[in-house]
Amino acid sequence: MSEQERSEDQGRSWGGALAVLLLGLPLLLFLPLLLSLIEHQLWKTNHVEETCRDLGIHGLLGRIYEPIISVIQKFI
C-alpha cells in the first residue's frame, strides 16, 4: 500500500469517527428523554426519570431539554 493510499484510508477513518461522534452524541444525549417518553406512554411509569435522578443527571438533562421542549410546545 502506498503512502497516499494509507493517507486516504486514515482520512476516511477520521471522517467516519467524526460522523459517529456528530450523530451519536446528540442521540446519546436525548436517549433518556426518548426512553422516558416511551415508558410513560406505554406503562405510565417513571423508572427512567427516577434512574436519572439517582445518577444525578436529571437536573443537567432538564437544563438541556428545557429550551427544546419550550420551542416544541409553541408549535403544539
C-alpha positions in Angstrom: 0.0 0.0 0.0 1.4 3.4 -1.0 1.7 6.3 1.3 -1.1 8.1 -0.5 -3.4 5.2 -0.1 -2.6 4.9 3.6 -3.3 8.7 4.0 -6.6 8.3 2.2 -7.6 5.4 4.4 -6.7 7.3 7.5 -8.7 10.3 6.3 -11.8 8.1 5.7 -11.5 6.6 9.2 -11.3 10.0 10.8 -14.3 11.1 8.7 -16.3 8.0 9.9 -15.3 8.7 13.5 -16.3 12.3 13.2 -19.7 11.3 11.7 -20.3 8.8 14.5 -19.4 11.5 17.1 -21.6 14.2 15.5 -24.6 11.8 15.1 -24.1 9.6 18.2 -23.5 12.3 20.8 -26.9 14.0 20.3 -28.6 10.7 20.1 -27.0 9.6 23.3 -27.8 12.9 24.9 -31.5 12.6 24.1 -31.8 8.8 24.7 -33.1 9.3 28.3 -35.8 11.7 27.1 -36.9 9.3 24.4 -36.9 6.3 26.7 -38.8 8.3 29.3 -41.5 9.4 26.9 -41.9 5.8 25.5 -42.0 4.4 29.1 -44.6 6.9 30.2 -46.8 6.4 27.1 -46.7 2.6 27.3 -46.7 1.8 31.0 -47.4 5.1 32.8 -44.3 4.7 35.0 -41.3 6.9 35.6 -38.5 4.5 36.1 -36.2 6.2 33.6 -36.7 9.6 35.2 -36.1 8.1 38.7 -32.9 6.4 37.4 -31.7 9.7 36.0 -32.3 11.3 39.4 -30.5 8.5 41.2 -27.5 9.0 38.8 -27.5 12.8 39.5 -28.0 13.7 35.8 -31.7 14.7 36.0 -31.0 18.4 36.6 -28.4 18.6 33.9 -30.6 16.9 31.3 -33.5 19.1 32.3 -31.5 22.2 31.6 -30.5 20.8 28.2 -34.1 19.7 27.3 -35.9 22.8 28.6 -35.3 25.2 25.7 -36.0 22.4 23.1 -39.3 21.4 24.9 -40.4 25.0 25.1 -39.9 25.5 21.4 -41.8 22.3 20.6 -44.7 23.4 22.9 -45.1 26.6 21.0 -45.8 24.6 17.8 -48.3 22.3 19.5 
